[in-house]
Amino acid sequence: MPAQKDRWVSSLVFLLFCASSIPKCGSASLQQEPSPQHYFSSLETGKTSLAFFTPSVSPGAQPFLEQIESSAEALQDYGVSVVKVNCPKEDASRYCGKENALRKAFLFRGNRLIREFPTDALFDVNSIVANVLFALLFNEVKYVETLADLENIENVLKGKSNMVFAYVPATGTAEHRAVMEAAFVYGTIHQFVLTTEAALLKATSHDDPDVSSAWLLFCHCQQATEPAQPCRRTALAQPLTLLNIHRHLKLMGAPLVTEVAEDPEKISTVHLQLGLPLVFILSQKETYEADRRTAEFVAWQLLGKAGVALLSRDLVELNVLQRSNVALKTPDEGMPIQYLVLEDTDEVITLVEDKNKVKQIQEDEQEEEDEDEKENNNQDIQDDQVVEAVSRDKKRELPLEQILVLTEENFHSSLSEAARTVVLFYASWEAVSLAVLRSYCEVAAQLKGTPGVLLSRVNCWDWPGLCSQENVTQFPTIRIYKEGQQSVTYGGMWGTEELSSFILLSQVSCPLKLATMDEAEGYLRGEFPPELSSHHHTSLLGVFSSATSKAREAFEEAGNILSGHVRMGMYFEDDALALSQKYSVAPPALLLARGGGRSVEGITLSKHSVQDMVQMIRYELLDIFPEITVPNLPQYLQLGKPFLILFSAGDISQVESKEMLKLAKGRTQQSFVACWLNLKKTPVGYGILRTYFSTTPPLPVLLWVNLHAGGQVFKFPSEQSISEMNILSWLEKLQAGLEIPSSTLSEEDWKPPLPAYDFLQMMEPALPELSPHPGDTPAQHPPRSPGGDTAGGDSATREEPSRESTAEEGGAPGRGLRGTAPRLAARDKQGRRHSEL
């Protein structure tokens, strides 16, 4: 309820501020009544009105009339109407008599007179609004003249509510109006007290305040639970305006210290929203009570200037110096959090109050970045590795003669020239497109002379209308068109081998229907169909009987989804039972042939949904003890299992391979992925190890990495040999909680540094929507990132997107140390490289 009330108050103050600052269309105007009798007969119970009575002809009243008419709009926001009542010449009643006419204004609630004002006190809009609200809020806003009166009010409020004490040099000023408008909104939450006595202001301050200026103090009486305990007072440091008062009261209503249990980069408090910094006191379990007291002390010193939060290292893992004990988050967008080692609370307060110190920190960090940039420039290469590669080889001519150039004139006619047309959509000025174009040329050379396959290209910079018509908005994009069928968009890696495999596998139907037992046996040996005889892929053969039509239909749909990525066949003739029994299974079954049919494994298809079949086929195609590479890593990450990974400086020994393979085969329901990584073939592994351990450990090294739950990294004891027995014994201790992690990874998502971009929209925003190619449907979508989706190269447009894999940054948890020399925490700079896409 308090939170809802606070939100209501904030909204109302904002509306009132807008109402008083922005001109309105059709704003309220001065109401006019022909006579006092007509005015009094029209008064309604509960309605408030400010009325003044004037003869019909009164030239001297013009200045007053202008001010009172201008105030009508402001007073309407508070439910007060302003009325001019005309007095007939013969009327000599109380309100129209000479002593009142144009000399006084009268405030009525219903037909009851609340207050009468001399018109010389209503000299402008501020004075009119201030005096009217002061009269209306007579019971809500206490006026005091002495310190004793003020202390009496404080004593009554102690332990119950807070007080807002305002001093204005004179009533009827803009500051007086601001206080009254704030009291109108916050009067039900805080007790407002007003004075114009300069001596009282001086008595409440230890300094010598400027009595010619208005002041506002927030008195924290609710926290003073003992009668002898004084109410702390926090002064408003800004000029006394309605917006500043609202801002000050919002800050006073915020928690004194916020306890944080999540990434500080994601924290947003009222202080940051109002443009103030947020100070984090880094704590840990052992020093929590002392750190809490420190945070509260700092919070009182910085109240109204900055927020204070207590950040527990035990709950949030920080990749910063272990000695860091303070962090500063500024409201400036894009500014990183500054992690510091400070000696005492005075330095924390100075950090906030002395903006030059914050600026100095930012300048120091900028100098470091400038030095790094200068060092990078000295390398004489581009920051972006793709751009650098393209720039380095820009003089090398590409063999483009084997790739047909498509335009708006020949695009549709060319699609019918071959059984399958492969089209590369690219932009001639974009680095990734040019890099992929080189791979595409190599693919064209490899597939030269392949019957039924035509490789072509479209430069979307030259033909944006054609690319828009084909719904291509990301570059590069590769599609395979076959007449009468829906096109397939490639979503794998951009290497030559991956592209060639995709194009070759797309030549045959998926699944390929086999008519005889000999064809089925030849398919398992890799001999059929002939066009794939040189393509050494694991073969999958689904075997179905006439009674398993539902499973067969699901298998066919799974083949459509996996087209271009998996070699799938299907056999459902009368002798299907004999074929399946040969491999000790019964239909519906899956025969998995590895190594050209040297080993065939029979698997019963127990689940008949399309999604289950796709998931099972992908899982069965995975190696038992795989070598992790950049292309296949996402496939294994998607399993959601911990990794038992062996990092090696080259090929692993036969003994290590044998022991790890035994371990991987040892359990039917494996709970982890046993794998290895060759740092010579995949040098990015060195960066992974440095993330785990800061420096590269002696190789080979066996690690347990749980990326999906906690991000903990455990290192197998280097003094033990890598054997199945030793590893199993170590894993039992690890799962029993007897091992200490070597490091823990950050929970922050590792996402591409740049979002996907739509160049066509930038180039021709007014292009009309054109109908797609007859063989396509508007539901097609290009790859999800300009550099290509690295999800193992097995997703196509007709497939539902697989769950994105994320890599997490690592960092060991630190401790909150006290009494050390100040030093800026050196944080790892996260360079934006195109290779991260």
Salt bridges, closest charged atoms under 4 A:
ASP6 OD2 - LYS250 NZ 3.16
GLU33 OE1 - HIS38 ND1 2.51
ASP77 OD1 - LYS24 NZ 2.89
GLU116 OE1 - ARG94 NH2 3.49
GLU116 OE2 - LYS104 NZ 2.89
GLU154 OE2 - ARG233 NH2 2.96
GLU181 OE2 - ARG177 NE 3.27
GLU259 OE2 - ARG292 NH1 2.90
GLU265 OE2 - ARG827 NH1 3.87
ASP291 OD1 - ARG818 NH2 2.06
GLU296 OE2 - ARG292 NE 3.13
GLU353 OE2 - LYS305 NZ 2.72
GLU368 OE1 - LYS829 NZ 3.47
ASP372 OD2 - LYS829 NZ 3.61
ASP384 OD2 - HIS834 ND1 3.08
GLU388 OE1 - ARG392 NH1 3.00
ASP393 OD1 - ARG392 NE 3.56
ASP393 OD2 - ARG438 NH1 3.24
GLU521 OE2 - LYS582 NZ 2.84
GLU527 OE1 - ARG525 NH2 3.28
GLU556 OE1 - LYS513 NZ 3.62
GLU627 OE1 - LYS681 NZ 3.83
GLU659 OE2 - LYS662 NZ 3.76
GLU724 OE1 - LYS662 NZ 3.76
ASP749 OD2 - LYS751 NZ 3.99
ASP789 OD2 - ARG784 NH2 2.20
ASP794 OD2 - ARG618 NE 3.32
GLU799 OE2 - ARG618 NH2 1.90
GLU804 OE2 - ARG784 NH1 3.73
